[in-house]
């Protein structure tokens, strides 16, 4: 294989790996925001559960006050009933007593409903708090993983940049300039495999004369459509070359 072509293939693999590492590093802030949003959503469930429980407690206290008021009225009516002198007055007081007793029963029934609801609300709050605790633990674990991945990616980038420098040193300025020019126009992918007479990235069929030339791997040849630098993987070495087909994982 032509030495420049061999170096260009290696250079493309290094650049593709670097671009992937840089992309993953750039995604870290969004991943962190997603984790924060996840915790915030669960935290809102806890806050809502607490609010519902507090509302229940306030409603019960209000009912207790109303019951106390009605009980006070009931006591006064009973005292009044002991002092009335006519049947008409007694009947009127008894009517007030019955009304107060009815109000007390209605309020106590509502209070009982709220007490039963409070049990469910307390259980819901505990469940929400447990879910929050579990998510906090999980998110902390994911944050540690993101941090570790970031450290690994930074180290990988340094290594890839060092290898790139060594590869570039062996290229002629003209060939390197061609590579960089095509890479700028083609989303960072300047090298493509030619397979079965087709450029494997733009998927345009090559002229037979061009493909036959590319098959020899003895010169720098470009795709007539996308201008990427082409190389050919002989069938006998296809398995070994498959690891390098990542250079073709891009859009035309």
SERO-4910 file (N, C-alpha, C, O; in steps of 0.05 Angstrom, whole numbers):
BEGIN
 pado doro    nc1    nc2    nc3   cac1   cac2   cac3    cc1    cc2    cc3    oc1    oc2    oc3
  Unk    A     17    -24      0      0      0      0     17     25      0     39     26     13
  Unk    A      8     45    -14     22     71    -15     25     81     14      6     81     29
  Unk    A     49     90     21     55     98     48     38    122     57     28    123     80
  Unk    A     34    141     39     17    164     46    -12    156     50    -25    165     69
  Unk    A    -22    138     33    -49    128     36    -52    113     63    -72    117     77
  Unk    A    -32     97     69    -33     83     95    -34    102    118    -49     98    138
  Unk    A    -18    123    117    -18    143    139    -45    158    140    -54    165    161
  Unk    A    -57    164    116    -82    178    116   -104    161    128   -122    172    142
  Unk    A   -104    135    124   -124    118    136   -121    118    166   -140    121    181
  Unk    A    -95    117    175    -90    118    204    -99    145    215   -110    147    237
  Unk    A    -93    166    200   -100    193    209   -131    196    211   -141    209    230
  Unk    A   -145    185    192   -174    187    193   -185    172    218   -204    182    231
  Unk    A   -174    149    223   -183    134    247   -178    150    272   -195    151    290
  Unk    A   -155    163    274   -148    179    298   -167    203    300   -177    209    322
  Unk    A   -172    216    278   -190    239    278   -218    232    285   -232    246    300
  Unk    A   -227    209    274   -255    200    280   -257    194    310   -277    201    322
  Unk    A   -237    180    321   -238    174    349   -237    199    366   -250    201    386
  Unk    A   -221    219    358   -219    244    372   -246    259    371   -255    270    391
  Unk    A   -258    260    347   -284    274    345   -305    260    362   -321    274    375
  Unk    A   -304    234    364   -323    220    381   -319    227    410   -338    232    425
  Unk    A   -293    227    419   -287    234    446   -295    263    453   -306    268    474
  Unk    A   -290    281    434   -298    309    438   -328    312    440   -338    328    455
  Unk    A   -342    297    423   -372    298    423   -382    289    450   -400    301    462
  Unk    A   -371    267    460   -380    256    485   -374    275    508   -390    277    527
  Unk    A   -351    288    507   -344    308    528   -364    331    527   -372    342    547
  Unk    A   -371    339    502   -389    362    499   -417    355    509   -433    373    516
  Unk    A   -424    330    510   -450    321    519   -453    321    550   -475    319    560
  Unk    A   -430    322    563   -431    320    593   -448    341    606   -463    334    624
  Unk    A   -447    367    598   -465    386    611   -495    379    608   -511    382    626
  Unk    A   -502    369    584   -530    361    580   -538    337    597   -560    335    607
  Unk    A   -519    319    600   -524    296    617   -528    304    646   -545    294    660
  Unk    A   -512    324    654   -515    334    682   -542    348    685   -555    345    706
  Unk    A   -550    364    665   -576    377    666   -598    357    668   -618    361    682
  Unk    A   -596    335    653   -616    314    653   -618    302    681   -640    296    691
  Unk    A   -595    298    694   -595    287    721   -608    306    741   -624    298    758
  Unk    A   -602    332    738   -614    352    755   -644    353    751   -660    355    771
  Unk    A   -653    351    726   -682    352    720   -696    327    732   -718    329    742
  Unk    A   -682    305    731   -693    280    742   -697    283    772   -718    275    782
  Unk    A   -677    294    786   -680    298    815   -701    319    821   -716    316    841
  Unk    A   -702    339    805   -722    360    810   -750    349    807   -768    356    823
  Unk    A   -754    332    787   -781    321    783   -789    304    807   -812    306    817
  Unk    A   -771    287    817   -777    270    840   -781    288    865   -798    282    882
  Unk    A   -764    309    867   -767    327    889   -793    341    889   -805    346    911
  Unk    A   -804    347    866   -830    360    864   -852    341    873   -872    350    885
  Unk    A   -849    315    868   -868    296    878   -868    295    909   -889    294    921
  Unk    A   -844    297    920   -842    298    950   -855    323    960   -871    322    980
  Unk    A   -849    346    948   -861    371    956   -891    371    954   -905    381    972
  Unk    A   -901    360    932   -930    358    929   -943    340    950   -964    347    961
  Unk    A   -930    318    956   -940    299    976   -941    313   1004   -960    310   1019
  Unk    A   -920    328   1010   -919    343   1035   -941    364   1036   -954    368   1057
  Unk    A   -945    378   1014   -965    399   1013   -993    387   1017  -1009    399   1032
  Unk    A   -998    365   1005  -1025    352   1008  -1029    343   1037  -1051    346   1048
  Unk    A  -1008    333   1050  -1010    325   1078  -1015    349   1096  -1031    348   1114
  Unk    A  -1001    371   1090  -1004    396   1106  -1033    407   1102  -1045    415   1122
  Unk    A  -1042    406   1078  -1070    416   1073  -1090    399   1088  -1110    409   1099
  Unk    A  -1085    373   1089  -1102    355   1104  -1102    362   1134  -1123    363   1147
  Unk    A  -1078    367   1144  -1076    374   1173  -1090    401   1179  -1103    403   1199
  Unk    A  -1087    420   1161  -1100    446   1165  -1131    443   1164  -1145    455   1180
  Unk    A  -1140    426   1146  -1169    422   1144  -1180    409   1169  -1201    415   1179
  Unk    A  -1164    390   1180  -1173    376   1205  -1173    396   1228  -1192    395   1245
  Unk    A  -1153    414   1230  -1153    433   1251  -1177    452   1249  -1189    460   1269
  Unk    A  -1183    460   1224  -1206    478   1220  -1232    464   1229  -1249    477   1241
  Unk    A  -1234    439   1223  -1258    424   1231  -1259    422   1261  -1281    425   1274
  Unk    A  -1236    416   1273  -1236    415   1303  -1245    441   1316  -1259    441   1336
  Unk    A  -1237    464   1304  -1247    489   1314  -1277    492   1310  -1291    502   1328
  Unk    A  -1286    484   1287  -1315    485   1282  -1331    467   1301  -1352    475   1310
  Unk    A  -1320    444   1307  -1333    426   1326  -1333    439   1353  -1353    437   1367
  Unk    A  -1312    451   1361  -1311    464   1387  -1332    487   1389  -1345    490   1409
  Unk    A  -1335    501   1367  -1355    523   1366  -1383    511   1370  -1399    521   1385
  Unk    A  -1389    490   1355  -1415    477   1356  -1420    464   1383  -1442    465   1394
  Unk    A  -1399    453   1395  -1402    442   1422  -1408    463   1443  -1423    460   1461
  Unk    A  -1395    486   1439  -1401    509   1457  -1429    518   1454  -1443    523   1474
  Unk    A  -1439    520   1429  -1467    528   1425  -1486    507   1437  -1507    514   1448
  Unk    A  -1478    481   1434  -1495    460   1444  -1497    462   1475  -1518    458   1486
  Unk    A  -1475    468   1487  -1475    470   1517  -1494    493   1525  -1509    491   1545
  Unk    A  -1492    516   1511  -1509    539   1518  -1539    532   1514  -1556    540   1530
  Unk    A  -1544    518   1492  -1572    511   1486  -1583    493   1508  -1606    495   1517
  Unk    A  -1566    474   1517  -1575    456   1538  -1580    471   1564  -1598    465   1579
  Unk    A  -1563    490   1570  -1567    507   1593  -1593    523   1591  -1608    526   1610
  Unk    A  -1597    533   1567  -1622    549   1562  -1646    531   1565  -1667    540   1576
  Unk    A  -1644    506   1556  -1667    488   1558  -1676    483   1587  -1699    478   1593
  Unk    A  -1656    485   1605  -1662    481   1633  -1677    504   1645  -1690    502   1666
  Unk    A  -1675    528   1631  -1687    552   1643  -1713    561   1629  -1726    578   1640
  Unk    A  -1720    549   1606  -1744    558   1592  -1769    551   1609  -1769    533   1625
  Unk    A  -1790    567   1604  -1815    564   1620  -1839    555   1604  -1859    547   1615
  Unk    A  -1836    556   1577  -1859    548   1561  -1851    526   1542  -1828    522   1535
  Unk    A  -1872    512   1533  -1866    490   1514  -1856    500   1487  -1839    487   1475
  Unk    A  -1865    523   1479  -1857    535   1454  -1827    541   1455  -1812    535   1437
  Unk    A  -1819    554   1477  -1790    560   1481  -1773    535   1482  -1752    533   1471
  Unk    A  -1784    515   1496  -1770    489   1499  -1766    476   1472  -1745    465   1466
  Unk    A  -1787    476   1455  -1786    464   1429  -1766    478   1411  -1751    466   1396
  Unk    A  -1765    505   1414  -1746    521   1397  -1717    514   1405  -1700    512   1388
  Unk    A  -1713    512   1431  -1686    505   1441  -1678    477   1432  -1655    473   1424
  Unk    A  -1696    459   1434  -1691    431   1426  -1684    430   1396  -1667    414   1387
  Unk    A  -1697    447   1380  -1691    448   1352  -1662    458   1347  -1648    447   1330
  Unk    A  -1654    478   1363  -1627    488   1361  -1606    466   1369  -1585    463   1358
  Unk    A  -1614    452   1391  -1597    430   1400  -1593    409   1379  -1571    399   1374
  Unk    A  -1615    401   1366  -1614    381   1345  -1597    390   1322  -1582    375   1310
  Unk    A  -1600    415   1315  -1585    426   1293  -1555    426   1299  -1538    418   1283
  Unk    A  -1548    434   1324  -1520    434   1332  -1508    406   1333  -1485    402   1325
  Unk    A  -1524    387   1342  -1515    359   1343  -1511    349   1314  -1492    334   1309
  Unk    A  -1529    357   1296  -1526    349   1268  -1500    360   1256  -1486    347   1241
  Unk    A  -1495    386   1262  -1471    399   1252  -1446    385   1263  -1427    381   1248
  Unk    A  -1446    378   1288  -1423    365   1300  -1419    338   1287  -1396    331   1281
  Unk    A  -1440    323   1282  -1437    296   1270  -1426    299   1241  -1409    284   1233
  Unk    A  -1437    319   1227  -1426    323   1199  -1397    330   1200  -1381    320   1183
  Unk    A  -1389    347   1218  -1361    355   1220  -1343    332   1229  -1321    328   1218
  Unk    A  -1353    316   1247  -1337    293   1257  -1334    272   1235  -1313    259   1233
  Unk    A  -1355    269   1218  -1353    251   1195  -1332    260   1176  -1316    244   1165
  Unk    A  -1332    287   1171  -1312    298   1153  -1284    294   1164  -1264    288   1150
  Unk    A  -1282    298   1190  -1256    295   1204  -1246    266   1202  -1222    261   1198
  Unk    A  -1264    248   1204  -1257    219   1202  -1247    213   1174  -1227    199   1170
  Unk    A  -1261    224   1154  -1252    221   1126  -1224    232   1122  -1207    220   1108
  Unk    A  -1219    255   1133  -1193    268   1131  -1171    252   1145  -1149    250   1136
  Unk    A  -1178    240   1167  -1159    223   1182  -1152    199   1166  -1128    191   1164
  Unk    A  -1172    186   1153  -1166    163   1136  -1149    172   1112  -1131    158   1103
  Unk    A  -1156    195   1100  -1141    205   1078  -1112    212   1086  -1093    208   1070
  Unk    A  -1109    221   1111  -1082    227   1121  -1064    203   1121  -1040    205   1116
  Unk    A  -1076    180   1127  -1060    155   1127  -1049    150   1099  -1026    143   1096
  Unk    A  -1067    153   1079  -1058    149   1051  -1037    170   1043  -1018    163   1029
  Unk    A  -1042    195   1051  -1023    216   1044   -996    212   1058   -975    217   1046
  Unk    A   -996    202   1082   -971    196   1096   -956    174   1082   -931    175   1079
  Unk    A   -970    154   1073   -958    131   1059   -947    141   1032   -925    133   1024
  Unk    A   -962    159   1019   -953    169    993   -927    186    997   -909    185    980
  Unk    A   -926    201   1019   -903    218   1024   -878    200   1029   -857    206   1019
  Unk    A   -882    179   1045   -860    161   1051   -850    148   1025   -826    145   1021
  Unk    A   -869    141   1008   -861    128    982   -846    148    965   -825    141    953
  Unk    A   -855    173    964   -841    193    948   -813    199    959   -794    203    944
  Unk    A   -811    200    985   -785    205    998   -766    182    993   -742    186    989
  Unk    A   -776    158    993   -760    134    987   -750    135    958   -727    129    953
  Unk    A   -768    143    940   -761    145    912   -740    166    908   -721    163    892
  Unk    A   -742    189    923   -723    210    921   -695    201    931   -675    206    918
  Unk    A   -695    187    953   -670    177    965   -657    158    945   -632    159    941
  Unk    A   -673    141    933   -662    121    913   -651    136    889   -629    129    879
  Unk    A   -665    156    880   -656    171    856   -631    187    863   -613    189    846
  Unk    A   -630    199    886   -606    214    894   -581    195    894   -560    203    884
  Unk    A   -585    171    904   -563    152    904   -555    144    876   -531    143    869
  Unk    A   -575    139    859   -570    131    831   -557    154    816   -538    150    801
  Unk    A   -566    179    820   -555    202    806   -526    207    815   -509    213    798
  Unk    A   -521    204    840   -494    207    850   -475    187    836   -452    193    829
  Unk    A   -485    162    833   -470    142    820   -465    149    791   -443    145    781
  Unk    A   -486    159    777   -482    167    749   -463    190    746   -448    192    727
  Unk    A   -464    209    766   -446    232    765   -417    223    767   -399    233    754
  Unk    A   -413    204    785   -386    193    788   -377    179    763   -353    181    755
  Unk    A   -396    165    750   -389    152    725   -383    172    703   -364    168    688
  Unk    A   -398    194    701   -393    215    682   -366    227    686   -351    232    667
  Unk    A   -359    232    712   -333    244    718   -311    225    710   -291    234    699
  Unk    A   -314    199    715   -294    180    708   -291    178    678   -269    177    668
  Unk    A   -314    178    664   -313    177    635   -299    202    624   -284    200    604
  Unk    A   -305    225    636   -292    249    627   -262    248    630   -247    257    612
  Unk    A   -253    237    652   -224    235    656   -212    216    636   -190    222    625
  Unk    A   -225    194    630   -215    175    611   -215    187    583   -196    183    567
  Unk    A   -236    202    576   -238    214    549   -216    235    546   -204    237    524
  Unk    A   -211    251    567   -189    271    565   -162    257    560   -146    266    544
  Unk    A   -158    235    575   -133    220    572   -131    208    544   -110    209    531
  Unk    A   -154    198    534   -154    187    506   -148    208    486   -134    203    466
  Unk    A   -159    232    490   -154    254    471   -125    261    470   -114    266    449
  Unk    A   -112    262    493    -84    269    494    -68    248    479    -49    254    464
  Unk    A    -75    222    483    -61    201    470    -65    202    439    -46    200    424
  Unk    A    -90    207    431    -97    208    403    -83    232    389    -73    230    367
  Unk    A    -81    254    403    -67    278    392    -37    272    389    -25    281    369
  Unk    A    -26    258    408      2    250    405      7    232    382     26    236    367
  Unk    A    -11    212    378     -8    194    355    -12    209    329      1    203    309
  Unk    A    -31    228    329    -36    243    305    -11    259    297     -4    260    273
  Unk    A      2    271    316     26    286    310     47    269    297     60    277    278
  Unk    A     50    244    307     70    226    296     62    218    267     79    216    250
  Unk    A     36    214    262     27    206    235     31    229    216     41    225    194
  Unk    A     23    253    225     25    277    207     54    282    200     59    292    177
  Unk    A     72    277    218    100    282    212    110    267    188    127    276    173
  Unk    A     98    243    183    106    227    160     93    234    134     99    222    113
  Unk    A     74    253    134     59    260    110     72    284     97     83    302    110
  Unk    A     70    285     70     79    308     56     59    331     60     35    326     64
  Unk    A     68    356     60     49    378     64     26    379     44      4    386     51
  Unk    A     31    371     19     10    371     -1    -12    351      6    -36    357      4
  Unk    A     -3    327     13    -23    306     20    -39    313     45    -63    309     46
  Unk    A    -25    324     65    -39    332     89    -59    355     84    -81    355     94
  Unk    A    -51    374     67    -68    396     59    -93    385     45   -115    395     50
  Unk    A    -90    365     28   -113    353     14   -132    340     34   -156    344     33
  Unk    A   -120    325     53   -136    312     73   -153    332     89   -177    328     93
  Unk    A   -140    353     98   -153    373    115   -174    388     99   -195    396    110
  Unk    A   -169    393     74   -188    408     58   -214    391     54   -236    402     57
  Unk    A   -211    365     48   -234    348     45   -249    344     71   -273    344     72
  Unk    A   -233    341     93   -245    337    119   -263    361    127   -284    357    139
  Unk    A   -253    385    121   -269    409    128   -296    409    114   -316    418    125
  Unk    A   -296    399     89   -320    400     73   -338    376     78   -362    377     72
  Unk    A   -327    355     90   -343    330     92   -345    321    121   -341    297    128
  Unk    A   -352    339    139   -358    332    167   -335    317    181   -340    299    197
  Unk    A   -311    324    174   -288    312    187   -280    285    176   -261    273    186
  Unk    A   -294    275    155   -287    248    144   -276    252    116   -291    258     97
  Unk    A   -250    249    113   -237    253     88   -229    228     73   -221    229     50
  Unk    A   -231    205     87   -222    179     76   -245    160     76   -260    158     96
  Unk    A   -249    145     55   -271    126     53   -262    100     39   -244    101     22
  Unk    A   -273     79     47   -268     53     34   -284     51      8   -307     59      8
  Unk    A   -272     41    -12   -286     34    -37   -291      4    -37   -273    -12    -34
  Unk    A   -316     -3    -40   -324    -31    -38   -344    -38    -59   -364    -24    -62
  Unk    A   -340    -59    -74   -358    -68    -95   -364    -45   -115   -386    -42   -125
  Unk    A   -343    -30   -120   -346     -8   -140   -361     16   -130   -369     33   -146
  Unk    A   -365     18   -104   -381     40    -93   -365     54    -70   -352     40    -55
  Unk    A   -367     80    -68   -357     95    -45   -376     89    -22   -399     94    -24
  Unk    A   -365     78     -1   -382     68     21   -394     91     38   -410     85     56
  Unk    A   -387    116     33   -399    138     48   -420    153     31   -443    155     40
  Unk    A   -413    162      8   -433    176     -9   -450    156    -25   -471    164    -36
  Unk    A   -441    131    -26   -457    109    -39   -461    114    -69   -479    103    -81
  Unk    A   -443    129    -81   -444    133   -110   -425    113   -123   -402    109   -114
  Unk    A   -434    101   -145   -418     81   -158   -395     95   -173   -398    115   -186
  Unk    A   -371     83   -169   -347     94   -182   -345     85   -211   -355     63   -218
  Unk    A   -332    101   -227   -327     92   -254   -308     67   -253   -289     67   -237
  Unk    A   -312     47   -269   -296     23   -268   -266     29   -269   -250     16   -255
  Unk    A   -258     48   -285   -230     55   -287   -220     66   -260   -197     59   -252
  Unk    A   -236     82   -247   -228     93   -221   -226     71   -200   -207     70   -185
  Unk    A   -246     54   -200   -247     33   -179   -223     14   -183   -210      6   -164
  Unk    A   -216      7   -208   -194    -10   -213   -168      3   -204   -150    -11   -194
  Unk    A   -166     29   -206   -142     44   -197   -141     43   -166   -120     39   -154
  Unk    A   -164     48   -154   -165     49   -125   -158     21   -114   -144     20    -93
  Unk    A   -166      0   -127   -160    -27   -117   -131    -32   -113   -123    -49    -97
  Unk    A   -114    -18   -127    -85    -23   -125    -73    -10   -100    -52    -18    -91
  Unk    A    -87     10    -88    -77     23    -64    -49     34    -67    -34     35    -47
  Unk    A    -42     42    -91    -14     51    -95    -12     81   -101      9     91   -108
  Unk    A    -35     95    -97    -35    124   -102    -58    137    -88    -76    123    -77
  Unk    A    -58    163    -87    -81    178    -75   -102    182    -96    -98    197   -115
  Unk    A   -125    170    -92   -148    173   -111   -172    183    -95   -176    176    -72
  Unk    A   -188    199   -109   -211    211    -96   -237    203   -110   -238    197   -134
  Unk    A   -258    202    -94   -285    197   -105   -294    220   -122   -291    243   -114
  Unk    A   -304    214   -146   -313    235   -164   -336    251   -153   -340    274   -160
  Unk    A   -351    239   -135   -375    253   -124   -370    269    -99   -376    292    -98
  Unk    A   -358    255    -79   -354    269    -53   -325    278    -48   -319    292    -28
  Unk    A   -307    271    -66   -279    279    -65   -264    266    -42   -241    273    -37
  Unk    A   -276    247    -28   -261    234     -6   -239    216    -18   -241    206    -41
  Unk    A   -217    213     -3   -195    197    -11   -202    168     -7   -211    160     14
  Unk    A   -199    152    -28   -209    124    -28   -187    104    -22   -164    108    -30
  Unk    A   -194     82     -9   -176     60     -6   -192     34     -9   -217     34     -7
  Unk    A   -178     12    -15   -192    -13    -19   -181    -34      0   -157    -36      5
  Unk    A   -200    -50     11   -192    -71     30   -194    -98     15   -216   -107      8
  Unk    A   -171   -111     10   -172   -137     -4   -188   -157     13   -188   -156     37
  Unk    A   -201   -175     -1   -218   -195     13   -202   -211     33   -213   -217     55
  Unk    A   -178   -218     28   -162   -234     46   -156   -221     72   -151   -234     92
  Unk    A   -156   -194     72   -150   -179     97   -175   -164    107   -172   -147    125
  Unk    A   -198   -171     96   -223   -157    104   -228   -158    134   -235   -137    145
  Unk    A   -225   -181    148   -231   -181    177   -213   -161    192   -223   -148    210
  Unk    A   -188   -160    185   -170   -142    199   -177   -113    193   -173    -95    210
  Unk    A   -187   -108    169   -193    -80    161   -220    -71    172   -225    -47    174
  Unk    A   -237    -90    180   -264    -82    190   -262    -63    213   -280    -46    217
  Unk    A   -241    -66    229   -238    -49    253   -235    -20    245   -240     -2    260
  Unk    A   -226    -16    220   -222     11    212   -244     23    196   -242     46    186
  Unk    A   -266      8    192   -288     18    176   -304     40    191   -323     51    179
  Unk    A   -295     47    216   -308     70    230   -304     96    215   -320    114    218
  Unk    A   -284     96    198   -279    121    183   -302    126    164   -304    149    153
  Unk    A   -318    107    159   -340    110    139   -367    115    153   -387    116    139
  Unk    A   -367    117    179   -392    121    193   -399    150    195   -400    162    216
  Unk    A   -406    162    171   -413    190    171   -431    195    147   -432    179    128
  Unk    A   -444    218    146   -461    224    124   -445    236    101   -424    248    106
  Unk    A   -454    233     77   -440    244     54   -436    274     57   -424    287     40
***
